[in-house]
Amino acid sequence: MSDHGLFFVESAGAQMKFLLILLAYSGLALASGRTVGNGGDVVFCQGKEGQQSFELLDFYEGRVLRGLKMDLGGSELSVEEKIDKALIRLSRVSPTRAAQYRHQAFTFFSESLFLSDVGLVDVPDSGHIVLPKNCQILQIANQSEPLYPEDRRYVIDKDIWDQLDSDNKVGLILHEIVYREAIAIGHINSISTRLLNSNMTSLRIESMNVQQYTEFLQDLGFTTNTVQGIDVVLNDPQKVNPVFSPHGILLFASVSSAAALDWEGLNLRLRDSVEFYDSGALKKAFLLGIQTVSWLEQEVSLGPYEMSFFPDGKLRALTVDKPVRWASRWVDLVLRSSLRWSSTGNFFQGQVVKGRVWLRDQWVEIKNLAVFHELGMAKEVEFVTPQLMMWNGQRLEWRGRIELNPHGDVINGFLNDTTTEIFTHGSKVSFKAYYPVSFFEDGHEVKSGCLGRTLFIPREWGGPVKYGPGQIIHWDEHGQVRVDENKSC
């Protein structure tokens, strides 16, 4: 391996001369169609009796410095089978990276130029600290981004390649693929590449869980990993590194620019961050831009906002950029903006552009914000026009916004001015039309309202109690009455 020399330039003329030489050298490199690139190394040793050995530097360092034993299967396996063995091992803790490496391993030979009777110029990027006595480092590979269509990414010294056993050939291929990623994210030497490669080709990786491997990548200066199905960011000073639970479950992370969510057969691009439950189920994510997808048997434009889920994976909330139709046994609605679902999978809340709900054996047109019970029946809706509904044998007409129990009984709402009298608690009571009347949860008796006319309530002794118009009157569950003394309607 060669050392960098130090140049001491003493004058402006000398500086200019040095700059011209540097530019001339760079021009030659570009004219040749290849930059200096980055290297892959083997340890070459020659015994006193002429024996020779070649070992990938990654394997040598892993064995000597860290006690790692390379394990790629028996000699009966082909190079392709050994690569597959290593990448299957990797996919458990880094599936996206394993898939990327698999593709690049498949194209390795078509991207490589094998040359005989040449010596590759040494690239001083190994940063190694140990070497066996009487041995030397040989450059076996050089990789560089192709400048022209006919260029190959990898140049391999075929004479050394032919001396390697299948394990070391696999190690070199994986080294170059890992280094390809490392170079792309700004690594200036192959130290982290060799450490990652030696772990990937040994059994050490099988003892790591996803958290440990993610933190290992983070220590080595890599920038992404796939955790719980999401590509997350590592080592970005502007973002938060992954946060894990004591049991190794990812709880929070910033997502990479390539992050996507596979949901109901849809591939949704993500931004910012993701959050998970302690079980590992996705809790919330943020969509990147407006995404038009085929969902609910229609074309739906999802807005670039939060998408959340229940612990069992059911959808909890999302935002649509354009109106979308939601239909079930109880509803047929066109909805917009932020939408929410219940844990049972039924629609729970949203802004209604137009639509109708099933109430008391009839379809009723509604508008504006609508809220529903867990099983999908209307809970809070606003009528488009006044609606007649039967209550305890009486026909009552309601207007505007009302609240209903799961059985479809009104428990709070505004009476229309055409029907303001209700027989309740043994008396006929007249209520003001534009003040809410509320009922007990079972919907059978009035709980409170504003009197429209004088009401006399009999009592066990003495004369009846008189309550005047404009008083707010309340009944308890035993039929006892009280009024708001300091409040009128």
C-alpha positions as CSV (number, residue, x, y, z in Angstrom):
1,M,0.0,0.0,0.0
2,S,1.3,3.5,-0.8
3,D,1.3,6.6,1.4
4,H,0.2,10.0,0.4
5,G,3.1,12.4,-0.2
6,L,3.2,15.9,1.2
7,F,3.7,18.8,-1.2
8,F,5.2,22.1,0.0
9,V,4.5,24.9,-2.5
10,E,6.5,28.0,-1.8
11,S,5.4,30.4,-4.4
12,A,2.4,31.5,-6.5
13,G,4.1,30.2,-9.6
14,A,4.7,26.8,-8.0
15,Q,1.1,26.6,-6.9
16,M,-0.1,27.3,-10.5
17,K,2.3,24.7,-11.9
18,F,1.0,22.1,-9.4
19,L,-2.6,22.9,-10.2
20,L,-1.9,22.5,-14.0
21,I,-0.3,19.1,-13.4
22,L,-3.3,18.0,-11.3
23,L,-5.8,19.2,-13.9
24,A,-3.8,17.4,-16.6
25,Y,-3.8,14.2,-14.6
26,S,-7.6,14.5,-14.0
27,G,-8.1,15.1,-17.7
28,L,-6.2,11.9,-18.6
29,A,-8.3,9.9,-16.2
30,L,-11.5,11.2,-17.7
31,A,-10.2,10.8,-21.2
32,S,-9.4,7.1,-20.4
33,G,-13.1,6.7,-19.5
34,R,-12.3,5.8,-15.8
35,T,-11.5,7.6,-12.6
36,V,-9.1,6.1,-10.0
37,G,-12.0,4.5,-8.1
38,N,-12.0,2.5,-4.9
39,G,-10.4,-0.8,-4.2
40,G,-10.8,-4.3,-2.9
41,D,-7.9,-6.1,-1.3
42,V,-6.6,-9.5,-0.5
43,V,-3.8,-10.6,1.9
44,F,-1.1,-12.5,-0.1
45,C,1.3,-14.6,1.8
46,Q,4.2,-16.7,0.4
47,G,5.9,-19.4,2.5
48,K,9.6,-20.3,2.5
49,E,8.9,-23.3,0.4
50,G,7.0,-21.4,-2.2
51,Q,3.5,-22.0,-0.9
52,Q,1.1,-19.2,-1.6
53,S,-2.2,-18.2,0.0
54,F,-4.8,-15.5,-0.9
55,E,-7.4,-14.4,1.7
56,L,-9.8,-11.5,1.4
57,L,-8.8,-8.7,3.7
58,D,-12.3,-8.6,5.2
59,F,-12.0,-12.3,6.2
60,Y,-8.5,-11.9,7.6
61,E,-9.5,-8.9,9.8
62,G,-12.7,-10.6,10.9
63,R,-10.8,-13.7,11.9
64,V,-7.8,-12.1,13.6
65,L,-9.3,-9.0,15.1
66,R,-12.8,-10.1,16.0
67,G,-12.8,-13.9,16.1
68,L,-15.3,-14.2,13.3
69,K,-15.4,-17.4,11.4
70,M,-16.5,-17.2,7.8
71,D,-19.4,-19.6,7.1
72,L,-20.8,-19.8,3.6
73,G,-21.5,-23.5,3.4
74,G,-19.5,-26.4,2.1
75,S,-17.3,-26.6,-0.9
76,E,-20.0,-28.4,-2.9
77,L,-22.0,-25.2,-3.1
78,S,-21.5,-22.9,-6.0
79,V,-20.6,-19.2,-5.8
80,E,-24.2,-18.3,-6.5
81,E,-25.5,-20.6,-3.8
82,K,-23.1,-19.2,-1.2
83,I,-24.1,-15.7,-2.1
84,D,-27.8,-16.7,-1.6
85,K,-26.9,-18.2,1.7
86,A,-25.4,-15.0,3.0
87,L,-28.2,-12.8,1.7
88,I,-30.9,-15.0,3.2
89,R,-29.1,-14.5,6.5
90,L,-29.0,-10.8,5.9
91,S,-32.7,-10.5,4.9
92,R,-33.9,-11.4,8.4
93,V,-32.5,-8.1,9.8
94,S,-32.2,-6.0,6.6
95,P,-34.7,-7.2,3.9
96,T,-34.5,-4.1,1.6
97,R,-30.7,-4.1,1.7
98,A,-30.6,-7.9,1.0
99,A,-32.9,-7.5,-2.0
100,Q,-30.7,-4.6,-3.3
101,Y,-27.5,-6.7,-2.8
102,R,-29.1,-9.7,-4.5
103,H,-29.9,-7.7,-7.6
104,Q,-26.4,-6.2,-7.7
105,A,-24.9,-9.7,-7.2
106,F,-26.9,-10.9,-10.1
107,T,-25.4,-8.2,-12.4
108,F,-21.9,-8.3,-10.9
109,F,-20.3,-10.3,-13.7
110,S,-21.9,-8.3,-16.4
111,E,-20.6,-5.1,-14.8
112,S,-17.1,-6.5,-14.4
113,L,-14.0,-6.5,-16.6
114,F,-11.5,-9.3,-15.7
115,L,-8.0,-8.5,-16.8
116,S,-4.9,-10.8,-16.9
117,D,-1.3,-9.9,-16.8
118,V,-2.0,-6.5,-15.3
119,G,-1.4,-5.0,-11.9
120,L,-4.2,-2.8,-10.5
121,V,-3.0,0.6,-9.2
122,D,-3.2,0.6,-5.5
123,V,-6.0,2.6,-4.0
124,P,-5.1,3.6,-0.4
125,D,-8.6,3.3,1.0
126,S,-8.3,0.2,3.2
127,G,-7.2,1.8,6.4
128,H,-6.1,-1.6,7.8
129,I,-4.1,-1.8,11.0
130,V,-2.7,-5.4,11.0
131,L,-1.0,-7.6,8.4
132,P,0.7,-11.0,8.8
133,K,4.5,-10.9,8.7
134,N,6.0,-11.6,5.4
135,C,2.7,-10.9,3.7
136,Q,1.4,-8.1,1.6
137,I,-1.8,-6.4,0.5
138,L,-2.7,-6.9,-3.2
139,Q,-5.3,-4.9,-5.1
140,I,-7.7,-7.3,-6.7
141,A,-10.6,-5.0,-7.6
142,N,-11.2,-1.4,-8.5
143,Q,-14.7,0.0,-8.8
144,S,-15.8,3.3,-10.2
145,E,-19.0,4.9,-11.5
146,P,-19.0,4.2,-15.3
147,L,-18.5,7.3,-17.4
148,Y,-19.5,5.8,-20.7
149,P,-21.9,3.1,-21.8
150,E,-19.0,0.7,-22.6
151,D,-17.4,1.2,-19.2
152,R,-17.6,-1.6,-16.5
153,R,-18.1,-0.7,-12.9
154,Y,-15.6,-3.2,-11.6
155,V,-12.2,-4.0,-12.9
156,I,-10.9,-7.3,-11.5
157,D,-7.4,-8.8,-11.5
158,K,-8.2,-12.1,-13.1
159,D,-4.8,-13.7,-12.1
160,I,-5.6,-13.2,-8.4
161,W,-9.3,-14.0,-8.9
162,D,-8.3,-17.4,-10.3
163,Q,-6.3,-18.1,-7.1
164,L,-9.3,-17.6,-4.8
165,D,-11.5,-20.4,-3.5
166,S,-15.3,-20.0,-3.9
167,D,-15.7,-18.5,-0.4
168,N,-13.2,-15.7,-1.0
169,K,-14.8,-15.1,-4.4
170,V,-18.2,-14.7,-2.7
171,G,-16.6,-12.4,-0.1
172,L,-15.1,-10.2,-2.8
173,I,-18.4,-9.9,-4.7
174,L,-20.2,-9.0,-1.5
175,H,-17.4,-6.6,-0.5
176,E,-17.8,-4.7,-3.8
177,I,-21.5,-4.5,-3.5
178,V,-21.4,-3.3,0.1
179,Y,-18.7,-0.8,-0.8
180,R,-20.9,0.4,-3.7
181,E,-23.5,1.5,-1.1
182,A,-20.9,2.9,1.2
183,I,-19.3,5.0,-1.5
184,A,-22.7,6.4,-2.6
185,I,-23.3,7.7,1.0
186,G,-19.9,9.3,1.3
187,H,-17.6,6.7,2.9
188,I,-14.0,7.5,2.1
189,N,-12.5,4.1,3.1
190,S,-13.6,0.5,3.2
191,I,-13.3,-0.1,7.0
192,S,-17.0,-0.2,7.6
193,T,-17.6,-2.2,4.5
194,R,-15.1,-4.9,5.6
195,L,-16.7,-5.1,9.0
196,L,-20.2,-5.4,7.7
197,N,-19.1,-8.0,5.1
198,S,-17.3,-10.1,7.7
199,N,-20.4,-10.2,9.9
200,M,-22.6,-10.9,6.9
201,T,-20.5,-13.9,5.8
202,S,-20.2,-15.3,9.3
203,L,-22.7,-16.7,11.9
204,R,-22.4,-13.5,13.9
205,I,-25.3,-11.9,12.1
206,E,-27.6,-14.8,13.2
207,S,-27.1,-13.8,16.8
208,M,-28.4,-10.2,16.2
209,N,-32.0,-9.0,16.4
210,V,-33.2,-6.2,14.1
211,Q,-32.5,-3.6,16.8
212,Q,-28.9,-4.8,17.3
213,Y,-28.3,-4.9,13.6
214,T,-29.8,-1.5,13.0
215,E,-27.6,0.0,15.7
216,F,-24.6,-1.9,14.2
217,L,-25.3,-0.2,10.8
218,Q,-25.7,3.1,12.6
219,D,-22.2,2.7,14.3
220,L,-20.7,1.8,10.9
221,G,-22.1,5.0,9.3
222,F,-24.7,3.6,7.1
223,T,-27.8,5.6,6.6
224,T,-30.8,3.3,6.3
225,N,-32.3,0.1,7.3
226,T,-35.7,-1.6,6.9
227,V,-37.4,-2.1,10.3
228,Q,-40.9,-3.6,10.7
229,G,-41.5,-3.1,7.0
230,I,-40.4,0.6,6.8
231,D,-37.2,2.1,5.5
232,V,-35.9,4.3,8.3
233,V,-33.1,6.9,8.5
234,L,-29.8,6.5,10.4
235,N,-27.2,9.0,11.1
236,D,-29.0,12.1,9.8
237,P,-28.3,15.1,12.1
238,Q,-31.5,16.7,11.0
239,K,-33.6,13.7,12.0
240,V,-34.2,11.4,15.0
241,N,-32.4,8.0,15.1
242,P,-34.7,5.0,15.6
243,V,-36.2,4.5,19.1
244,F,-36.7,1.0,20.3
245,S,-38.6,-0.5,23.2
246,P,-36.8,-2.6,25.8
247,H,-38.0,-5.7,23.9
248,G,-36.4,-4.6,20.6
249,I,-39.6,-3.2,19.0
250,L,-39.2,-0.1,16.9
251,L,-41.4,2.6,18.4
252,F,-40.4,5.8,16.5
253,A,-38.2,6.6,13.5
254,S,-37.6,9.1,10.7
255,V,-38.3,7.6,7.3
256,S,-36.0,7.6,4.3
257,S,-36.8,9.2,1.0
258,A,-37.6,5.8,-0.4
259,A,-39.9,4.7,2.4
260,A,-43.2,3.2,1.5
261,L,-46.1,1.5,3.2
262,D,-47.6,-1.7,1.8
263,W,-51.3,-1.3,2.8
264,E,-54.2,-3.3,1.3
265,G,-52.2,-4.0,-1.8
266,L,-51.3,-0.3,-2.2
267,N,-47.7,1.0,-2.2
268,L,-48.0,4.4,-0.4
269,R,-44.9,6.7,-0.2
270,L,-44.1,8.1,3.2
271,R,-42.5,11.2,4.6
272,D,-41.2,12.5,8.0
273,S,-41.7,9.8,10.6
274,V,-43.5,6.6,11.6
275,E,-44.8,5.5,15.0
276,F,-45.5,1.9,16.2
277,Y,-47.3,0.3,19.1
278,D,-45.4,-1.9,21.6
279,S,-46.6,-4.9,19.6
280,G,-44.8,-3.7,16.5
281,A,-48.0,-2.8,14.7
282,L,-47.9,0.5,12.8
283,K,-49.6,3.3,14.7
284,K,-49.2,6.3,12.4
285,A,-47.4,7.4,9.3
286,F,-47.4,10.5,7.1
287,L,-48.1,10.3,3.3
288,L,-45.8,12.0,0.8
289,G,-47.8,14.2,-1.5
290,I,-51.2,13.5,-3.0
291,Q,-51.4,9.9,-4.0
292,T,-54.2,8.6,-6.3
293,V,-54.9,4.9,-5.7
294,S,-57.6,2.3,-6.4
295,W,-59.4,1.7,-3.2
296,L,-63.0,1.0,-2.1
297,E,-63.7,0.0,-5.8
298,Q,-63.0,3.6,-6.9
299,E,-60.2,6.0,-7.6
300,V,-59.3,7.8,-4.4
301,S,-56.9,10.7,-3.9
302,L,-55.2,10.5,-0.5
303,G,-54.0,13.7,1.0
304,P,-50.4,14.3,2.3
305,Y,-51.3,14.0,5.9
306,E,-51.3,11.6,8.8
307,M,-52.6,8.0,8.4
308,S,-53.3,6.1,11.6
309,F,-54.2,2.6,12.6
310,F,-55.6,0.6,15.5
311,P,-53.4,-2.0,17.3
312,D,-54.9,-4.8,15.2
313,G,-54.0,-3.1,12.0
314,K,-57.4,-1.7,11.1
315,L,-57.5,1.7,9.5
316,R,-58.2,4.5,12.0
317,A,-57.9,7.8,10.1
318,L,-56.7,9.4,6.9
319,T,-57.4,12.4,4.7
320,V,-58.7,12.5,1.2
321,D,-57.9,15.2,-1.3
322,K,-61.1,14.7,-3.3
323,P,-64.5,13.5,-2.2
324,V,-64.9,9.7,-1.9
325,R,-67.9,7.5,-1.5
326,W,-68.4,5.2,1.5
327,A,-71.4,2.9,1.6
328,S,-72.6,0.2,4.0
329,R,-75.8,-1.2,5.4
330,W,-76.5,2.0,7.4
331,V,-75.0,4.7,5.2
332,D,-74.4,5.9,1.7
333,L,-72.2,9.0,1.8
334,V,-69.9,11.1,-0.3
335,L,-67.2,12.3,2.1
336,R,-64.3,14.8,2.1
337,S,-61.3,15.9,4.1
338,S,-60.3,14.0,7.3
339,L,-62.1,10.6,7.7
340,R,-62.1,8.3,10.7
341,W,-63.1,4.7,11.3
342,S,-64.1,2.7,14.4
343,S,-62.1,-0.3,15.7
344,T,-64.8,-2.5,14.2
345,G,-64.0,-1.3,10.7
346,N,-67.1,0.8,10.3
347,F,-67.0,4.5,9.3
348,F,-66.9,6.7,12.4
349,Q,-66.6,10.4,11.5
350,G,-66.3,12.7,8.5
351,Q,-67.5,15.7,6.6
352,V,-70.4,14.8,4.4
353,V,-70.6,16.4,1.0
354,K,-73.9,14.7,0.4
355,G,-75.5,11.4,1.4
356,R,-78.0,9.6,3.6
357,V,-78.3,7.4,6.7
358,W,-80.8,4.7,7.6
359,L,-83.0,5.8,10.5
360,R,-86.2,4.2,11.7
361,D,-87.0,2.3,8.5
362,Q,-86.2,5.2,6.2
363,W,-83.3,6.8,4.4
364,V,-82.7,10.4,5.6
365,E,-80.5,13.0,3.8
366,I,-77.8,14.5,5.9
367,K,-75.0,17.1,5.6
368,N,-71.9,18.5,7.3
369,L,-70.0,16.6,10.1
370,A,-71.4,13.1,10.8
371,V,-70.4,10.8,13.7
372,F,-71.4,7.1,13.9
373,H,-71.5,4.4,16.6
374,E,-69.0,1.5,16.6
375,L,-71.3,-0.8,14.6
376,G,-71.9,1.9,11.9
377,M,-75.3,3.4,12.9
378,A,-75.7,7.2,13.0
379,K,-74.8,8.9,16.3
380,E,-74.6,12.6,15.4
381,V,-76.0,13.9,12.1
382,E,-77.5,17.0,10.6
383,F,-80.7,16.7,8.6
384,V,-80.9,18.5,5.3
385,T,-84.7,19.0,5.8
386,P,-86.9,18.5,8.9
387,Q,-87.7,14.8,9.5
388,L,-90.7,13.2,11.1
389,M,-89.8,10.3,13.4
390,M,-91.9,8.2,15.8
391,W,-91.1,8.4,19.5
392,N,-93.1,6.4,22.1
393,G,-96.1,6.4,19.7
394,Q,-95.8,10.2,19.0
395,R,-94.8,11.7,15.7
396,L,-92.1,14.3,16.3
397,E,-90.5,16.4,13.7
398,W,-86.8,17.2,14.1
399,R,-84.6,19.8,12.4
400,G,-80.9,20.5,12.1
401,R,-78.4,18.5,14.2
402,I,-79.5,15.6,16.3
403,E,-77.8,12.9,18.4
404,L,-79.1,9.3,18.5
405,N,-78.5,6.1,20.5
406,P,-77.4,2.9,18.8
407,H,-81.1,1.9,18.4
408,G,-81.9,5.0,16.4
409,D,-83.7,6.9,19.2
410,V,-83.1,10.6,19.4
411,I,-81.4,11.5,22.6
412,N,-80.6,15.1,21.9
413,G,-81.9,17.5,19.2
414,F,-84.0,20.4,18.0
415,L,-87.8,20.1,17.6
416,N,-89.2,21.7,14.5
417,D,-91.8,24.4,15.3
418,T,-94.6,22.2,13.9
419,T,-94.5,19.7,16.8
420,T,-93.3,21.0,20.2
421,E,-95.5,19.0,22.6
422,I,-94.2,15.8,24.0
423,F,-96.0,13.5,26.5
424,T,-93.3,12.5,29.0
425,H,-93.2,11.7,32.8
426,G,-97.0,11.5,32.9
427,S,-97.5,15.1,31.6
428,K,-97.9,16.9,28.2
429,V,-95.0,19.3,28.0
430,S,-94.5,22.0,25.4
431,F,-90.9,22.9,24.5
432,K,-89.3,25.7,22.6
433,A,-88.5,24.8,19.1
434,Y,-85.0,26.2,18.8
435,Y,-83.6,25.0,22.1
436,P,-82.2,21.4,22.3
437,V,-84.3,18.7,24.0
438,S,-82.4,15.8,25.5
439,F,-83.5,12.3,26.4
440,F,-82.2,9.6,28.6
441,E,-79.9,7.1,26.9
442,D,-82.7,4.6,26.4
443,G,-84.7,7.3,24.6
444,H,-87.9,6.7,26.5
445,E,-88.3,9.9,28.6
446,V,-87.2,13.5,28.3
447,K,-84.2,14.5,30.4
448,S,-84.2,18.2,29.8
449,G,-85.5,21.1,27.7
450,C,-86.7,24.7,27.6
451,L,-90.4,25.2,28.4
452,G,-92.5,26.8,25.7
453,R,-95.6,27.1,27.9
454,T,-96.4,27.0,31.6
455,L,-96.1,23.5,33.1
456,F,-97.8,22.3,36.3
457,I,-96.1,19.3,38.0
458,P,-98.3,17.5,40.6
459,R,-96.9,16.5,43.9
460,E,-97.9,14.1,46.7
461,W,-99.1,16.8,49.0
462,G,-100.1,20.4,48.5
463,G,-100.8,22.0,45.1
464,P,-98.9,21.4,41.9
465,V,-95.6,23.2,41.2
466,K,-95.7,25.8,38.5
467,Y,-92.9,26.2,36.0
468,G,-93.1,29.1,33.5
469,P,-92.1,29.5,29.9
470,G,-88.4,30.0,29.2
471,Q,-87.3,28.0,32.2
472,I,-84.8,25.1,31.6
473,I,-86.3,22.0,33.3
474,H,-84.5,18.8,34.1
475,W,-85.8,15.4,35.2
476,D,-83.7,12.7,37.0
477,E,-84.0,9.0,36.5
478,H,-86.7,8.9,39.2
479,G,-88.8,11.6,37.5
480,Q,-87.9,14.3,40.0
481,V,-87.8,17.8,38.6
482,R,-85.4,20.7,39.0
483,V,-84.8,23.9,37.1
484,D,-81.8,26.1,36.4
485,E,-82.6,29.1,38.6
486,N,-80.0,31.4,37.1
487,K,-80.4,30.4,33.5
488,S,-83.3,30.9,31.1
489,C,-83.8,30.2,27.4
